[in-house]
Amino acid sequence: MKADTKDLATLLTMQHLDMELIRAKKKLSELPQRAAILEIRKKRQAVEDKQTKVAAMRSEAEHVVMRIKDEDERLAARQSETQDKIDESRGDYRSVEALSKDLNGIMKRRVALEADLAEAHAKLAQVNEVQAQITDALNKIVAQENTHVASFQEEGGALTSSIAAAEKKRAELAEALPPELLGTYEKTARKSGGIALARLTGGSCSVCRAAITEGKYLQVVAEAPLSTCPACKRMLVVDE
């Protein structure tokens, strides 16, 4: 495999960067804040769903209160009108009797509405209390989320910046390599878990630790400074 001293140095530096990138990306993906944020956001969604349901219940309870008040206001107006008619019809016994019957019906209905209104107000108060509890719980969850997000941004931001710097440097190194050599490196890295390079050390591959037999050893040395490990197929730097 054709490579000069400069290419080998570039490849080794790229290998070092790739290993740093693997570690940094793994650390970023495994930051504890990430899992905590996901869990908190699940809880937040559940609480927000409850908040939506309670808001609908509150709207319905308020509608019931308004409906009862509207009906009572209409009945109050009728009651006043009916009383005025009774006062004007003192000499007409039949009219007074009929109007008095209507008045009694109106008053009974208003008494019933008063009880309904008290019940509606009690239900609305209960809904308001639940809504306040949900709002308080949601505020606490949001505060926890913000704390974890800030921590994640601080630690994750440093890792992200480090990753970006390493990737920029790697791109510069890649441009300095012959296209064929770079292609071999990238292909080997994909097949070998990101570690494309190994060294010939004491007759063995420094990565897979496989001993190279005498016949293969002579071939590897003949291909110096860059060969291929017969066992793991990584690019093998031969500097023995």
C-alpha positions in Angstrom: 0.0 0.0 0.0 1.6 3.2 -1.1 2.2 5.8 1.6 5.1 8.1 2.6 6.2 9.2 6.0 4.0 12.3 5.8 1.0 10.3 4.9 1.6 7.9 7.8 1.9 10.8 10.2 -1.4 12.2 8.8 -3.1 8.8 9.1 -2.0 8.3 12.7 -3.1 11.8 13.7 -6.5 11.1 12.0 -6.7 7.8 13.9 -6.1 9.7 17.1 -8.8 12.3 16.3 -11.3 9.5 15.3 -10.8 7.8 18.6 -11.3 11.1 20.4 -14.5 11.7 18.4 -15.8 8.2 19.2 -15.3 8.8 22.9 -16.7 12.3 22.9 -19.8 11.4 20.9 -20.4 8.4 23.2 -20.0 10.6 26.3 -22.4 13.2 24.7 -25.0 10.5 24.0 -24.7 9.1 27.5 -24.9 12.3 29.5 -27.3 11.6 32.4 -29.0 14.9 31.9 -30.3 13.7 28.5 -32.2 10.8 30.1 -33.4 13.0 32.9 -34.7 15.6 30.4 -36.6 12.9 28.4 -38.2 11.5 31.6 -39.2 15.0 32.9 -40.7 15.9 29.5 -42.8 12.7 29.6 -44.1 13.8 33.0 -44.6 17.4 31.7 -46.7 16.1 28.8 -48.9 14.0 31.1 -49.5 17.0 33.4 -50.2 19.2 30.5 -52.8 16.7 29.2 -54.4 16.8 32.7 -54.3 20.6 32.6 -56.1 20.6 29.3 -58.9 18.3 30.6 -59.3 20.3 33.8 -59.4 23.6 31.8 -62.3 22.0 29.8 -64.0 21.0 33.1 -63.6 24.6 34.4 -65.1 26.0 31.2 -68.1 23.7 31.5 -68.5 24.6 35.3 -68.4 28.3 34.5 -70.9 27.8 31.7 -73.3 26.0 34.2 -72.9 28.9 36.7 -73.6 31.5 34.0 -76.6 29.6 32.7 -78.1 29.4 36.2 -77.5 33.1 36.8 -79.0 34.0 33.4 -82.2 32.0 34.2 -82.4 33.5 37.6 -82.1 37.0 36.2 -84.9 36.3 33.7 -87.1 34.9 36.5 -86.3 37.9 38.7 -87.5 40.2 36.0 -90.7 38.1 35.5 -91.2 38.0 39.3 -91.1 41.8 39.4 -93.4 42.2 36.4 -95.9 39.6 37.9 -95.9 41.4 41.3 -96.6 44.7 39.5 -99.5 43.1 37.7 -100.9 41.8 41.0 -100.7 45.2 42.5 -102.5 46.7 39.6 -105.3 44.0 39.6 -106.5 44.1 43.2 -110.1 44.3 42.2 -109.8 41.4 39.7 -109.8 38.3 41.9 -109.4 35.8 39.1 -106.4 37.7 37.6 -104.8 38.1 41.0 -105.3 34.3 41.7 -103.7 33.3 38.3 -100.9 35.8 38.7 -100.2 34.7 42.3 -100.0 31.1 41.1 -97.5 32.2 38.5 -95.6 34.2 41.1 -95.4 31.1 43.4 -94.1 29.0 40.6 -91.4 31.6 39.8 -90.3 31.9 43.4 -90.1 28.1 43.8 -88.0 27.9 40.7 -85.7 30.6 42.0 -85.3 28.7 45.3 -84.3 25.6 43.3 -81.9 27.7 41.2 -80.3 29.1 44.3 -79.5 25.5 45.4 -78.3 24.6 41.9 -76.1 27.7 41.9 -74.5 26.9 45.3 -73.8 23.4 44.0 -72.3 24.8 40.7 -70.1 27.2 42.6 -68.9 24.4 44.9 -68.0 22.3 41.8 -66.2 25.2 40.2 -64.2 25.8 43.4 -63.1 22.2 43.4 -62.1 22.4 39.7 -60.2 25.7 40.5 -58.4 24.0 43.3 -57.3 21.0 41.1 -56.3 23.5 38.4 -54.1 25.4 40.9 -52.5 22.1 42.0 -51.8 21.1 38.4 -50.3 24.6 37.6 -48.1 24.3 40.7 -46.9 20.8 39.7 -46.3 22.0 36.2 -44.2 25.0 37.3 -42.1 22.6 39.4 -41.6 20.3 36.5 -40.6 23.2 34.2 -38.1 24.4 36.8 -36.6 20.9 37.0 -36.4 20.7 33.2 -34.8 24.1 32.9 -32.1 23.0 35.5 -31.3 19.8 33.6 -31.3 21.6 30.3 -28.9 24.3 31.6 -26.6 21.6 32.9 -26.8 19.6 29.7 -26.1 22.7 27.6 -23.1 23.5 29.7 -21.5 20.1 29.7 -22.9 19.0 26.3 -22.0 22.4 24.8 -18.4 21.9 25.7 -18.4 18.4 24.2 -20.2 19.6 21.1 -17.6 22.3 20.6 -14.8 19.8 21.1 -16.4 17.5 18.5 -16.8 20.3 16.0 -13.1 21.3 16.4 -12.0 17.7 16.0 -14.1 17.2 12.9 -12.8 20.4 11.4 -9.2 19.3 12.0 -10.0 15.8 10.6 -11.4 17.3 7.4 -8.2 19.3 7.0 -6.2 16.1 7.4 -8.4 14.2 5.0 -7.7 16.8 2.3 -4.0 16.3 2.7 -4.2 12.6 2.0 -4.2 10.9 -1.5 -7.8 10.1 -2.4 -7.1 6.3 -2.7 -5.3 6.1 0.6 -8.1 8.2 2.3 -10.8 5.9 0.7 -9.0 2.8 2.1 -8.8 4.3 5.5 -12.5 5.3 5.6 -13.6 1.9 4.4 -11.4 0.1 6.9 -12.6 2.4 9.7 -16.3 1.6 8.9 -15.6 -2.1 9.0 -13.4 -2.0 12.1 -15.5 0.0 14.6 -13.7 3.2 13.8 -10.2 1.9 14.4 -8.6 1.6 11.0 -4.9 1.7 11.9 -2.7 -0.8 13.8 1.0 -1.2 14.3 3.2 -4.1 13.8 4.6 -4.7 17.3 6.8 -7.7 18.1 5.5 -9.7 15.2 1.8 -9.0 16.1 -1.0 -6.6 15.3 -1.2 -4.0 18.1 -5.0 -4.0 17.9 -6.2 -7.6 17.4 -3.1 -9.0 19.0 -2.9 -11.8 16.4 0.6 -13.1 15.8 1.7 -12.9 12.2 3.1 -16.1 10.8 6.6 -16.1 9.2 5.3 -16.3 5.6 2.8 -13.5 6.2 5.4 -11.5 8.2 7.8 -11.4 5.3 5.0 -10.1 3.0 4.0 -7.5 5.5 7.5 -6.3 6.0 8.0 -6.2 2.2 5.0 -3.9 1.9 6.4 -1.5 4.5 5.7 1.2 5.6 2.0 0.3 5.3 0.5 -3.1 4.9 -2.6 -5.0 6.0 -3.1 -7.2 9.1 -3.9 -10.7 7.8 -6.2 -11.3 10.8 -8.3 -8.2 11.3 -7.7 -6.6 7.9 -6.8 -3.2 9.5 -4.2 -1.0 7.9 -0.9 -2.0 9.5 1.9 0.5 10.0 5.2 -1.3 9.6 8.1 0.5 11.3 9.9 -2.5 12.9 
